[in-house]
């Protein structure tokens, strides 16, 4: 019986760009911001993702630092960032899942390898009390930008889940997660129930449930 459900944010609960955008653009605020800043920013954004997945960047914190620096060098401002967060779309059916879980007494949390401000934005919109992001921009006037970085990617998601579950006196066997990509694999392997939605093969291959809509998850709660 699920007692805690963790929701990935980018590409799962949240979508970006216009509804007709490519899946890659819709799945990430990083991509959406780069797209707004122009082709050079997009090219560097893609190159950084490729380097991370190839193991050429030694830590996710280092990747975040480089990704933020790329956006700033391409013209990102505090105002453009705030607009990007504000234009976030809640994925169809995600709000219904949140409501259904809440009605069943299931605790809810957001976990993201992206910006903490986006996590807080979604927490406010969906009234979710627990959440963790990976990147906080502390000072928009500093050069380079001062950042606070948190382990909220891969195994870091599992550490957050375990810490929250311990605080709520919930066994990991009674924890579920919903995600879409390789950053969710470690968490999916560590909890009792894992839902892969519109997911990469890495997650689909190990998830307990592969679904195509949030309505399917509601039926399995």
C-alpha positions in Angstrom: 0.0 0.0 0.0 1.5 3.3 -1.1 2.0 5.8 1.7 4.4 8.3 -0.1 4.5 9.2 -3.8 7.5 11.1 -5.2 7.0 12.9 -8.5 9.8 13.9 -10.9 9.2 17.4 -12.1 10.7 18.2 -15.5 9.2 16.0 -18.3 6.9 14.3 -15.8 4.7 16.8 -13.9 5.8 19.8 -15.9 6.1 20.5 -19.6 7.7 23.5 -21.3 7.4 25.4 -24.6 4.3 25.2 -26.7 2.2 22.0 -26.8 3.4 21.4 -30.4 7.1 21.6 -29.3 9.4 18.7 -29.7 9.5 16.2 -26.7 13.1 17.3 -26.0 12.0 21.0 -25.6 9.0 20.1 -23.5 10.9 17.9 -21.1 13.3 20.4 -19.6 13.4 24.0 -18.4 17.1 23.9 -19.3 16.3 23.2 -22.9 13.4 25.7 -23.0 15.6 28.5 -21.7 18.3 27.7 -24.1 15.8 27.6 -26.9 14.7 31.1 -26.0 18.3 32.4 -26.0 19.1 31.2 -29.5 20.8 28.5 -31.6 24.2 28.9 -30.0 22.8 28.3 -26.5 20.9 25.3 -27.7 24.0 23.8 -29.3 26.0 24.3 -26.1 23.2 22.9 -24.1 23.1 19.7 -26.2 26.9 19.4 -26.1 26.8 19.6 -22.3 24.1 16.9 -22.0 26.1 14.7 -24.4 29.3 15.2 -22.3 27.5 14.4 -19.1 25.9 11.2 -20.5 29.3 10.2 -21.9 31.0 10.5 -18.5 33.1 13.5 -19.6 31.9 15.6 -16.7 32.9 14.2 -13.3 29.9 15.2 -11.2 26.3 16.4 -11.6 27.2 19.5 -9.6 29.9 20.3 -12.1 27.4 19.8 -15.0 24.9 22.2 -13.3 27.6 24.8 -12.9 28.5 24.6 -16.6 24.9 24.5 -17.7 24.0 27.6 -15.8 27.2 29.4 -17.0 26.1 28.5 -20.6 22.7 30.1 -20.1 24.1 33.2 -18.5 26.8 33.6 -21.3 24.0 33.3 -23.8 22.0 36.2 -22.2 19.9 34.6 -19.4 18.7 37.3 -17.0 16.7 37.1 -13.8 13.6 38.3 -15.7 13.9 35.7 -18.5 14.4 33.0 -15.9 11.3 34.0 -13.9 9.3 34.1 -17.2 10.4 30.6 -18.1 9.4 29.3 -14.7 6.0 31.1 -14.8 5.2 29.7 -18.3 5.6 26.1 -17.0 2.6 23.9 -17.9 1.3 21.2 -15.6 1.2 18.0 -17.7 -2.4 16.8 -18.5 -3.7 14.6 -15.7 -0.9 15.4 -13.2 -3.2 17.6 -11.1 -5.8 14.8 -11.0 -3.2 12.3 -9.8 -2.1 14.7 -7.0 -5.7 15.1 -5.9 -6.4 11.4 -6.1 -3.3 10.5 -4.0 -4.1 13.2 -1.5 -7.7 11.9 -1.1 -6.2 8.4 -0.4 -4.0 9.8 2.4 -0.8 9.4 0.4 2.0 11.9 1.2 3.3 13.7 -1.9 6.7 15.1 -2.7 8.5 16.6 -5.7 12.1 15.8 -6.6 14.1 17.3 -9.4 17.6 17.5 -10.8 16.6 21.0 -12.0 16.0 24.4 -10.5 14.7 24.7 -7.0 12.7 27.7 -8.0 10.7 25.6 -10.4 10.1 23.0 -7.7 8.7 25.7 -5.4 6.6 27.1 -8.2 5.0 23.7 -8.8 4.6 23.1 -5.0 2.6 26.3 -4.9 0.4 25.4 -7.8 -0.3 21.8 -6.7 -0.1 22.3 -3.0 2.6 19.8 -2.4 4.4 20.3 0.9 7.7 18.4 0.3 10.1 19.1 -2.5 13.8 19.2 -3.4 15.6 20.7 -6.4 19.3 20.6 -7.4 20.1 24.2 -8.2 19.3 27.5 -6.4 20.5 30.8 -7.9 21.5 32.8 -4.8 22.7 36.1 -6.4 21.9 37.3 -9.9 24.4 40.2 -9.6 27.5 38.0 -9.0 29.9 36.9 -11.7 29.7 34.0 -12.0 26.3 33.5 -10.5 26.5 32.2 -6.9 24.7 28.9 -6.7 23.6 26.5 -4.0 23.8 22.9 -5.3 22.1 19.9 -3.8 22.4 16.2 -4.6 19.0 15.7 -6.3 19.9 13.6 -9.3 20.2 9.9 -9.6 21.2 8.5 -6.2 20.5 11.9 -4.7 16.8 11.4 -5.4 16.9 8.1 -3.5 18.7 9.8 -0.5 15.9 12.4 -0.4 13.2 9.7 -0.6 14.8 7.7 2.2 15.3 10.7 4.4 11.7 11.8 3.9 10.3 8.3 4.4 12.3 7.9 7.6 10.9 11.2 8.9 7.3 10.1 8.1 7.9 6.6 9.5 7.3 5.0 6.1 9.1 1.9 4.8 10.6 2.3 1.3 8.5 -0.7 0.3 5.5 1.6 0.7 7.0 4.4 -1.3 6.2 5.0 -5.0 7.7 7.2 -7.7 6.7 8.6 -11.0 9.3 9.6 -13.5 10.4 9.7 -17.2 14.1 9.5 -17.5 17.5 8.0 -16.6 17.9 10.4 -13.6 14.9 8.5 -12.1 16.4 5.0 -12.5 18.2 4.8 -9.1 15.1 5.9 -7.3 12.8 3.5 -9.2 15.1 0.6 -8.2 15.0 1.6 -4.6 11.3 2.0 -3.8 8.3 -0.4 -3.8 6.5 0.9 -6.8 7.7 2.8 -9.8 5.7 4.3 -12.6 7.4 5.1 -15.9 5.4 7.6 -18.0 6.5 8.7 -21.5 9.8 7.4 -20.3 13.2 6.5 -21.7 14.1 2.9 -22.2 16.4 3.0 -19.2 13.5 3.6 -16.9 10.9 1.6 -18.8 13.1 -1.5 -18.5 13.2 -1.5 -14.7 9.9 0.2 -13.6 7.3 -1.9 -12.0 4.6 -0.2 -14.1 4.9 1.4 -17.5 2.0 3.8 -18.2 0.9 6.2 -20.9 -1.2 8.5 -18.7 -1.7 9.7 -15.2 -5.2 8.2 -15.2 -3.5 4.8 -15.4 -1.5 5.6 -12.3 -4.6 6.7 -10.4 -6.2 3.3 -11.1 -3.1 1.6 -9.6 -2.8 3.6 -6.4 
